[in-house]
Amino acid sequence: MSDSSTQGIKTVLHPVSDLAKAKAVYAALLGVEPVADGAYYVGFEAAGQHIGLVPAGGPQAMTSPVAYWHVADIEAKLAEVTAAGAVVKEPVRDVGGGRLVATVTDPDGNVLGLLQDR
């Protein structure tokens, strides 16, 4: 193992079928209004975590929530987890604002997200 530990799960994205209805539920659950509120994404900041709502699973075709592990070096962590047996689902891509994301699947098909803020 390397010393490239994670910073923990700080971001969880949820695919939703009705963004307006989901936004109301998550606002009530979290007790805060969204910090990002668009037709393609709604995001909340609560208790040090970012909770995102993605209509119809977005371009990544999410079918279940994905937890994103925050890392200091996404390329190094991606290499480390794939060497250990994970399979790349989505390679590293810039989603704007200096944020890089990637997803892998573990040996059981569970999707794990990696996220690096520059």
Stockholm file with secondary structure:
# STOCKHOLM 1.0

chainA/1-118         MSDSSTQGIKTVLHPVSDLAKAKAVYAALLGVEPVADGAYYVGFEAAGQHIGLVPAGGPQAMTSPVAYWHVADIEAKLAEVTAAGAVVKEPVRDVGGGRLVATVTDPDGNVLGLLQDR
#=GR chainA/1-118 SS CCSCCCCCEEEEEEEESCHHHHHHHHHHHHTSCCSEECSSCEEEEETTEEEEEEETTTTTTCSSCEEEEECSCHHHHHHHHHHTTCEEEEEEEEEETTEEEEEEECTTCCEEEEEEEC
#=GC SS_cons         CCSCCCCCEEEEEEEESCHHHHHHHHHHHHTSCCSEECSSCEEEEETTEEEEEEETTTTTTCSSCEEEEECSCHHHHHHHHHHTTCEEEEEEEEEETTEEEEEEECTTCCEEEEEEEC
//
